[in-house]
Amino acid sequence: MAANAQVRAAVAAAHRDEWGAVFGATVRLTGDWMLAEDCTQDAFVRALTVWQRDGVPRRPGAWLVTTARNRALDVLRRRSSERDKLGELASAQERAGAWDRAGDGGDERLDLIFTCCHPALPLSSRVALTLRAVCGLTTGEIARAFLVSESTVSQRILRAKRKIADAAIPYRVPPVGAREDRLTGVLGVIYLIYTEGYASGGPRPVRDDLATEAIRLARLVAGRHATRKHEGCSPCSSSSTPGAMPGSTRRVSSSDSTSRIAHGGTRR
Amino acid sequence: MRYLLFVTTDPEGETVDESPEPWVVQWNTQGVRIEGMQLTEPQHTRSVRARSGERLVTNGPFAETAEWIAGYDLITCTDLDVAIEVAASHPMATAGRIEIRPVAESDGFGAPTAASTPGDDEPAARYLLLLRSGAAAPGTPRERAAVAQWVRDGLTSRRLVAYVPLTPAESATVVRIRGGELVVTDGTSSAVTGVAFVDGEWDEALDYVAGAPLLPSGGAELREFLR
């Protein structure tokens, strides 16, 4: 039996570090963003009670992925009472099989980032969807960070999800060739999140949360796609921390280097 | 997944001296392009709208704009990235722009076939009907039922050859090539909610089109095929 506070801390840490991976793995299985989000949320809620009882698993991320995906399969199975949904279940299991065979399953969060930052989505939706789906921020948190109403954020996210489904925006990192172009758009979104972290006109001059998320996203992308484009990306540089940004001499150098991404990110 | 591509003029397009023929052959060969036609210029268009129960037929396009739809292509492919690739390779992506509209498959009455466009041996006149809605897209079950009835009536009387409903304008994507770079943007400029293929002479076609349930809030445009 694990201590209550310890479990809560473990779930909070997993939420911070694993949300994108759990959601990504689930959306790959279901192809349905709404369902994947429900199941991901559900897995974290269940973690609170199950980890309390059985202890924190050795690999919390893997436990959460399994739990969320099992829940999704249950829902799909229930839905399949309608005949035509049987095909949906079959193709979901096929997708799951292909994913398992692929070994490490790729980096789910990276696939997610590229989908959320697809150029066919409006920019404001790209930002909101990335923070929601990849970083696991709630609509309330996003609304507060960007000083817009919660319903505006919900609307942007809903619209984006609808377009992903209606227009069949693929869930993957684009193939080599298209990747460089699309990376520019991804970096543009990360940069926007980062600048919002210290440049917004809110009551607090610094928004550590947003800047931190941007740095995490930038590191994630940089880890897999080292290209010249983001070598100068300040959120990637280890010397840059949110607290060090405004009012310090370091801010000058960081905004100077991020302007390179800004240039690339707004080009298209 | 099927997408309807609207090949659209754009005053800001670049000059291109390239026939779309190789594009047609390439995507036909790969089984991506299902069908498509060029349209005559919009001055040959007739527009129909209904206001307070009155039928209003005017010569010319529904709205005077600098951009107009010069043709359409229906394609089938796995996802939007492929559709963007197909659209970007069209010469009109450089000279104008291509609007990608996903087909609303779940509404799928009257799936079009390659026979939607008139063959050389068909004497009957055939038009492309562009249905444009006002601000509100048709969404209520009642409106949908009215459209379905109108489509069934048309198919029965053989006035209607095919009806292709589109997903809401919000799922539209516009593709352009400017300065050699691909520009992909969200949104639509055409506000088309569906297209249909209508057979008959002008008067017969207009009679049928005037009964379309979408007219009170929007309008419809009958366009001639370029033959």
Interface residues (C-beta under 8 A of the other chain):
Chain A: H118 P119 A120 L121 P122 S125 R159 R162 K163 D166 A167 A168 I169 P170 P174 A178 D181 R267 R268
Chain B: M1 T78 D79 L80 D81 I84 I100 P102 T167 P168 E170 S171 T173 E181 L182 V183 V184 T185 D186 G187
